[in-house]
């Protein structure tokens, strides 16, 4: 596997996770917010605040993926 392929895979994974986080925040999936990992956050704040938080996290993850995509690879 070359560094270019690894970078492309990483960018795709980050972008997919960002979209998933935004989708969970916008739609408010009950199965997502009732999961053990999300309950750590939703137990401390109201559902609407958790949804906003997940939307912001998704945007940050997509920004990180965009940054990685635009960075040149130094070989």
C-alpha positions in Angstrom: 0.0 0.0 0.0 1.4 3.3 -1.0 1.2 6.5 1.1 -1.3 8.0 -1.4 -3.7 5.1 -1.0 -3.4 5.2 2.8 -4.1 8.9 2.7 -7.1 8.5 0.4 -8.5 5.8 2.7 -8.0 8.0 5.8 -9.8 10.9 4.1 -12.7 8.7 3.1 -13.0 7.3 6.6 -13.0 10.7 8.2 -15.5 12.1 5.7 -17.8 9.1 6.2 -17.7 9.5 10.0 -18.3 13.2 9.7 -21.4 12.7 7.5 -22.6 10.0 9.9 -22.2 12.3 12.9 -24.1 15.1 11.2 -26.8 12.7 10.1 -27.2 11.4 13.7 -27.4 15.0 14.9 -29.9 16.1 12.4 -32.2 13.1 12.5 -32.0 12.4 16.2 -31.9 8.6 15.8 -33.1 7.0 19.0 -30.9 3.9 18.6 -27.9 6.2 18.3 -28.6 8.3 21.4 -29.6 5.2 23.4 -26.3 3.4 22.7 -23.8 3.1 25.6 -21.2 5.3 24.0 -23.6 8.1 23.3 -25.2 7.9 26.7 -22.0 9.1 28.3 -22.7 12.4 26.6 -26.5 12.5 26.6 -26.6 11.6 30.3 -24.8 14.9 31.0 -26.7 17.2 28.7 -30.1 17.5 27.1 -30.8 15.7 23.8 -31.0 19.0 21.8 -27.6 20.0 23.1 -26.2 16.6 22.3 -27.6 16.8 18.8 -26.0 20.2 18.3 -22.7 18.8 19.6 -22.7 15.9 17.2 -23.4 18.2 14.3 -20.5 20.4 15.3 -18.2 17.4 15.7 -19.2 16.1 12.3 -18.4 19.5 10.7 -15.0 19.5 12.4 -14.3 15.9 11.2 -15.2 16.9 7.7 -13.0 19.9 7.9 -10.1 17.7 9.0 -10.8 15.3 6.1 -10.7 18.3 3.7 -7.5 19.5 5.2 -5.9 16.1 4.8 -7.2 15.9 1.2 -5.7 19.2 0.3 -2.3 18.6 1.9 0.5 17.6 -0.5 2.3 14.4 0.2 6.0 15.0 0.9 7.9 12.0 -0.5 
